[in-house]
Amino acid sequence: MDLSSIKDMESKYVMHTYHREDILLSKGQGCLLYDDKGNAYIDMTSGIGVNCLGHNHPELVAAIQDQVQTLMHCSNVFYSEPMVLVAKELVEATGMSKMFFANTGAEANEGLIKLARKYSQDHYGKGRHKILSLVQSFHGRTMMTLTATGQDKFHHDFDPFPEGFDYVKANDLSSFLDKLDDSVCCVMMEMIQGEGGVLPLGREFVQSIAKICQERDILVAVDEVQTGIGRTGSLFCYQQYGIHPNIVTMAKGLGGGVVIGGFLVDQKCADVLTPGTHGSTFGGNPLSARAAQTVLSIVNQPEFLKDVQEKGDYLMEHLKQIVSSEIREVRGMGLMVGVIVDPEKRTQYVHALREHGVLVLTAGKDAIRLLPPLIITKEQIDTVIKAFQEVFK
């Protein structure tokens, strides 16, 4: 089917919840995506940070094919090997204690909220249930995680929202202290606010919050749905901030394209959720866990993570060198980069980059967001930089 036919069918049968780009993707290979006409594009989106190993990665494909022929799914009332091996690697790589498996980032963050409130009620009784998150944060589209999201534009039309949430200005410790009272049980943060506009948190701000929370037995939860699994040059971004959170959520890149999510907890939270208090039918199923096992075997290596850091530094350094009044700032960490432009012109820049063979994302009000596969080469980065030079000259 051609693009016109697909668009007609999509309009007729699919809810219009996305503004889709006028392009029909047909296949992918490595860091390249191909449309139905055979045109190749460098993929600087990786499915919004999902395809960390690019497309058609031979080891990932082989592992998935093998698992499909072995056991795709079984109930969590039985044991399965891939889930346990993934949990083992994540726990040992982070110094955390236990892992819970879900499917998506929103599900992981829902579980985070449930765990935080149960921990507080177990230790302090009712009334200590408030979750503090940050202005410009994004934590999901379920009702609970939408409420935790600190962006007004996502809050229209869905009232009433669940109670027990409030918002702190990012990198403003006085704002945090103003909101801190005896009803707070947890603070949840993204180390880099992806959907908010690729906004990194300050190290001192994060460490100050972690210290205050530890003193008051308030849980610190880090949302690593977008920043985790090597995206910023470490397995998890918080590892570059010198803190040890109580809860770490993840999804996206963990399965390399296969749906999987979940959260790690430290020893303090290891036994909070008990049989019957939380669960997930598909969470940690053999197929998704085998994919995650393969992703981690490749990404969670010092040489691989160092390479991500170096390529991210190279990309940002060269983007900053582009002489253009239209690029206001370049920010990010590792291979999570935001190019800040005039919001009125951003759409035309996205389309112009596509015409130069580069697919990009947007975020916040004014960011062009770059989330390439972690396997992108320096030569491909050079091609991307050349495209930016042409578009912004």
N, C-alpha and C positions, 0 to 999 in steps of 0.2 A: 504494500500500500504506500502511496505517496503522501507527502506532507499535507496536502489539501484534504485528502480523504480522512487521514487521521484526525485533523483538526475538526472536520465536520462530525465525526463520530464522537470525539471527546466532548464537543459542545452539546451533543445530544444525550450522552450517557453518563458523563462524569460531572460531579459537582464542581462548580467554578470557584475553587478555593486557592488557586495559584495563578499568578500572572506569568504565563509561560513565554519563553523566548521563542522566536519564530524559526525553530530549527528542529529537525527530526534526527535524533541520534540513532545509529544503527549498530555500531560495534565499538569496542575499545581495545587498545593494545598498549601496554606500558603506560606512558603518560599522554598518549594520544587518544582522542575520540574522533570518530568518523561519522559524518552525516549520511543521509540516504543518497546523496549525489557523489559520495566518495571523497568529499573535502575533509582534510585532516585539520584538527585543532589541538593545540597544547592545552591540556586540561588543568587549569589553575583553580578548580573547584573541588575535585575528588568527591563528588556527591555530597557537598557541604561537610568535608572533613572525614568522609567514611572510607573511601578507597585509598587507604594509606599505602598500600602496595601497588597502586595503579590498577590497571585492567588486565585480566587474563594472566595473572601472575602464575607461572608454572607450578610452584610448590603449593600455593593455595588451591589452585584448581585441582591438582592431583589429590590433595588431602580431602577436599570436598567430595570428589568423585568416589574416593575409597569409602568415605563415611556413608554416603548415600547408599552404597551397595551393602553396607554392614548394618547400620541402625541409625535412622534419621531422628526418631523421637521415641521416648518412653516416658512414662509418668514419673514424677518426682517421688513417688512412694517406693521406687526401686533405685538402686545404685547404678551409676554409669561412670566409666573411667575418664572420658575427656573432661567433664566438668570438674572433677577432683584435681586433675593435672593443671588446669587453668588456674584454679583457686590457689594451688600450691605455689605456682610461679609468681602470681601477683602478690601473695602474702610475703613470700621470701624476698621479693624485689623491693618491697616497701617497708618492711618491718611492722606491717599491720597484723591483725590477728585472725580475722575471718572474712569470708566473702559471701554475699548474697547475689544470686543471679536473677535478672529480669530480662526484658527485651529492648526497651528504649530508654533514652535519657530521661524522658518525662516519668516513666515508671520508676527509674532509679531514684529520681528526686522525690517522688511520692513516698517511696520507701524510707528515704532519708528523714522526711518530715514525720512519718509515723514512728520511726525509731526514736527520734529526738524527743517527741512528746511522751512516749512510753517510758523512756529513760528517766525523764524529769518526774513523771507521775509516780514511778516506782520508788524514787528517792525522796521526793518532796511533796507528794500529794497533788491534788488538783489546784489549778490556778496559775501554775508556772508552765505556760504552753506557747508563749509568743515566739515566732520565728522572725529574726531580723535578716533582711536581704538588702542588696544595694540598688540604688537608683541606677537605671540603665542596664540592669541585669536581665537575663533571660534564662528561665528554668524549665519551660515546657508549656504545653497547651491544654493539659487537663485543668479542671477547675482549681485544684489545689496548687499546682505548679504555676498556673497562670496568675494566681493571686500572689505567689511568691515573686513573680517577675516584676521588676521595678520599672516598668515602662507604661505610661498611661495609655498609649495608643493600642495596647493589647487588652485594655480593660473595658472598652466600650461594648455595650449591648448584652453583657452576660450577667448582670446583677440578678440576685444578690450573691456576693462572693463569700467564701468561707472566712470565718473570723480568725484572729490570732496572728496577723502579719503586720509588719511595719518596715519602713525603708530608711536606709542610711545613705548619705552622700558618699560616693567613692572617694577615697583618699582624703577624707575629712574626719579626723579622729574626734573632734568636738561634736560633730553630728552623731557619731556612734554613742558617745557618752551621754548626750541628751536623750537618746532613745533607750538607754540601758536602765532597766528597773527590775524589780523582783519577779515580774511576769515572764521575763525572757528565759528561754531554755536552750536556744540554739542561734548561731549566726551562720548563714550560708553565703559563700562568695565564689565567684569565678576569678581566677588569678588574672585572666584577660577576658574582658567582656566582649565576646564575639559578636553576637547579634546587636549589641549596644553600639558597635562601631570600632571594634578592635582596640579596646581601651585597657592597657595594662594597669594593674594596681601597683602602688608604691610599696617597696619592700618594708619600709619602716611602718607604714600604715597596717600592713598585714601582720607583721610581728607584734605590734602593739595590741591589736585586737586579740591575737592568739594568747598573749600573756595575760591580759585582763580576763579573758574567758576561762583560762586555766585556774586563775585565782578564785573565780566565782563558781566553778564547776558548771559553766555554760559550754555546751558542745560547739566545736568548730567543724563545720562541714564545708568541703570544697567541691564545687561542681566542675568536674574535669571532662564533661561530656564532649566538649569540642577541643579542649587543650590537651587531653590525655593521649596516651599510646604514642609517645614520641613526637607529637606535633610541634612542641616547642624546643626540642633538643634534649629533653630528659623524659623518662618514661611518663612521669606526671609533672605538670608545671609547678606544683607547690614545692617540689623538691629543690627548686632554685630559689625559694623564698625562706629557707631555713626554719620551717615550722613542721610540726607533726600533728596533723588534724585528727579528729576523732572519727570522721566519716569522709569517704572520698567516692563520689559517683562517677560513672563512666558509661560510654556506649559508643556510638559512631565508629571510630577507627578500630575498636576492639575486634570486630569480626571481619574487617577488610572488605565489607560488602554484604556479609551475612548478618542478619539482625540479631544483636545481643547487647545486653547492658547489665548494670548491676552496681553494687557498691561494696567497698572495703570498710571495715570498722577496726578500731583498736581494741585493746583488751578491755577497756572500760565498757565498751558497747557490745562485746562479743556475745553475751548471753541475754540481751534485752528482748530480742524477738524469738519467741518460742513456737513450737508446733501449734498451728491454728491462728497465730497472730498476724502472719503475713505469708504470702506465697505467690507463685506464678506458674500457670500451666506449662508454658513454653520455656520458662527460665532455665538456662543451662542445659538445654536439650543437646544430645550428642552431636548433631550436625553443627549448630552454632558454636558449641564449645570446641569442637575439632578445628573449626576455622580460627577461633581465637587462639588456640594452642599454636597453630601454625604462624599466625601473625606475631605473637609474642616471641616465638623462637627466632624470628628474623629481626624484629624491631628492638627487642630488649637485649641488645648487645652494645657494649661501649663504643665499638668502632662505628656502628650504624648511627647511634645517637650523636656522636661527635660529628659525623658527616652531615646530619641534619642541621646542627648548629652552624657549621661552616657554610653550608649552602644558604641558610637563612641570612647570615651576616652578609654574604656576597650579594644576595638579591637586594637586601635593604640598602646596602652601601651604594650600589649602582643606581637604584631608583632615586636615592637622595641626590645623586649627581646630575640628574636630568634638570637642565636649566629651563624652567617653565613657571610662569606666574600662576598657572592653573593647578599645580601640585602644592598644596599648602603644608603638608606634613606626611612623613612616612613613619609608621610605628608598628610595633609588634614584637614577636620573639620567635626564633626558629623559623619554621615555615608556616607561620600564621602572621600575615602582613596586611596592614591597612594603608591604602594610599588615599589621602584626604583631599577632596576636590570640591569645586563649587557644586552644591547639591542641585542647582538648576540645570547643570550641564552633565551630571553624572550618567544619565541614561544614554546620552549620545556618545560618551566616552566608552561605555560598555559595548555598545553596538560597533563603534569604530575598532575597538580591540578585537572583536569577533571577526570583522572584515580583514584584520591582519593575522587571523589564525590563532587567536588566544581567547579562551573562555574564562570569564571571571565572575565573581559574585559581588553583591553589595551588602552593606551592613550599616545600621544607624541612619543618620540623616545625610552623611556626606562621604562615607568610606567606600572605596572599591576594595573588596576583600579578596585576598589571595590565599588559597588553601590547596596547594598542589599535592599530588602524591609524594610521599616522603622519598621515593626512589628517583625523583626528577634529577636529570643530569645538569652539570654546569653548562653544557652546550645548549640544552633546552632553556635554561634560565637566560642565557645570552640572547636567545631568540625572543623571549618574552620582553627582556629589557629593550631590545631593538624595536619591538612593537610599541612599547610605551613611548620611546623616543619619537617615533613617527607620529603617534597620535597626539602627543603633547608639545610638538615643536612649534 
